[in-house]
Amino acid sequence: MKRAALLAAWIAVASPNAYGADSDPWFGHDKELHFAASASIAVVGYAGTSLITENRAVRAGTAAGLALGAGVAKELWDLEGHGDASWRDLTWDLVGTATGVAIAAAIDWLVHRYTPVTAGR
């Protein structure tokens, strides 16, 4: 599985554009924005959901849904003629979402791991 993912990533990055110049580079400035926005939405979504439920799976699912939903909505907006829709943008939204959820879950785990249990709780 890891080999297939690495091979797919290598092919996508290494394949030349038919016109010689890539109008939508994998590591363009807009990709940083997609990554950062998705990661931020995921972290905030996880934190907000933690005010409602103790279930970590629900927190993670809600955070991922919010972040991916925003990314898909942005690309649909672009498809309507307001920008340039891109699968690469959506890929970075997915990577940012996964990163944001992972960071939020790690912080959640650390906070609960080191929080002393009080009597009557």
C-alpha positions as CSV (number, residue, x, y, z in Angstrom):
1,M,0.0,0.0,0.0
2,K,2.8,2.4,0.9
3,R,4.6,1.6,-2.3
4,A,1.6,2.3,-4.4
5,A,1.0,5.6,-2.7
6,L,4.6,6.6,-3.2
7,L,4.6,5.5,-6.8
8,A,1.4,7.5,-7.5
9,A,2.9,10.6,-5.8
10,W,6.1,10.2,-7.8
11,I,4.3,9.9,-11.1
12,A,2.1,12.9,-10.4
13,V,5.1,15.1,-9.5
14,A,7.5,13.8,-12.1
15,S,5.1,13.7,-15.1
16,P,5.8,16.6,-17.5
17,N,3.0,18.8,-18.7
18,A,2.2,18.4,-22.3
19,Y,2.8,22.2,-22.9
20,G,6.1,22.3,-21.0
21,A,4.8,24.7,-18.2
22,D,2.7,23.6,-15.4
23,S,-0.2,26.1,-14.8
24,D,-1.2,24.4,-11.6
25,P,2.0,23.3,-9.8
26,W,1.7,20.8,-6.9
27,F,3.7,23.1,-4.6
28,G,2.3,26.5,-5.7
29,H,1.5,29.2,-3.2
30,D,-2.2,28.5,-3.4
31,K,-1.6,24.9,-2.3
32,E,-0.1,26.2,0.9
33,L,-3.3,28.2,1.5
34,H,-5.5,25.1,0.8
35,F,-3.4,23.1,3.3
36,A,-3.3,25.7,6.0
37,A,-7.0,26.5,5.7
38,S,-8.1,22.9,5.8
39,A,-5.8,22.1,8.8
40,S,-7.1,25.2,10.6
41,I,-10.7,24.3,10.0
42,A,-10.1,20.8,11.2
43,V,-8.4,21.9,14.4
44,V,-11.1,24.4,15.2
45,G,-13.8,21.9,14.3
46,Y,-12.3,19.3,16.6
47,A,-12.0,21.8,19.4
48,G,-15.5,23.0,19.0
49,T,-16.9,19.5,18.9
50,S,-15.0,18.7,22.1
51,L,-17.4,21.2,23.9
52,I,-20.3,19.0,22.9
53,T,-19.1,15.4,23.1
54,E,-16.4,13.3,24.8
55,N,-16.4,10.8,21.9
56,R,-13.1,11.3,20.0
57,A,-14.3,9.5,16.9
58,V,-17.2,12.0,16.7
59,R,-14.8,14.9,17.2
60,A,-12.5,13.7,14.4
61,G,-15.3,12.9,12.0
62,T,-16.9,16.3,12.5
63,A,-13.6,18.1,12.1
64,A,-12.8,16.2,8.9
65,G,-16.3,16.8,7.6
66,L,-16.1,20.5,8.2
67,A,-12.7,20.9,6.6
68,L,-13.4,18.7,3.6
69,G,-16.8,20.2,3.1
70,A,-15.2,23.7,2.9
71,G,-12.6,22.4,0.4
72,V,-15.2,20.8,-1.8
73,A,-17.4,23.9,-1.6
74,K,-14.5,26.0,-2.7
75,E,-13.8,23.8,-5.7
76,L,-17.5,23.8,-6.6
77,W,-17.5,27.6,-6.4
78,D,-14.5,27.6,-8.7
79,L,-16.2,25.3,-11.2
80,E,-19.0,27.8,-11.4
81,G,-16.6,30.3,-13.0
82,H,-15.3,32.1,-9.9
83,G,-11.8,30.6,-10.1
84,D,-9.8,27.6,-11.3
85,A,-11.1,24.3,-10.0
86,S,-8.3,21.9,-9.4
87,W,-7.9,18.3,-8.2
88,R,-4.5,19.3,-6.8
89,D,-6.2,21.9,-4.6
90,L,-8.6,19.3,-3.4
91,T,-5.6,17.0,-2.7
92,W,-4.0,19.6,-0.5
93,D,-7.3,20.1,1.2
94,L,-7.3,16.4,2.1
95,V,-3.7,16.5,3.3
96,G,-4.4,19.6,5.4
97,T,-7.6,18.0,6.8
98,A,-5.7,14.8,7.8
99,T,-2.9,16.9,9.4
100,G,-5.3,19.1,11.3
101,V,-7.3,16.2,12.7
102,A,-4.1,14.4,13.7
103,I,-2.7,17.4,15.5
104,A,-6.0,18.1,17.3
105,A,-6.4,14.4,18.3
106,A,-2.8,14.3,19.5
107,I,-3.3,17.4,21.6
108,D,-6.5,16.0,23.0
109,W,-4.8,12.7,23.9
110,L,-1.9,14.6,25.6
111,V,-4.2,16.8,27.6
112,H,-6.4,13.9,28.8
113,R,-3.4,11.7,29.4
114,Y,-1.8,14.2,31.8
115,T,-4.9,15.6,33.4
116,P,-5.1,14.3,36.9
117,V,-8.3,12.4,37.7
118,T,-10.2,14.1,40.6
119,A,-12.4,12.3,43.2
120,G,-16.0,12.0,42.3
121,R,-15.4,12.2,38.5
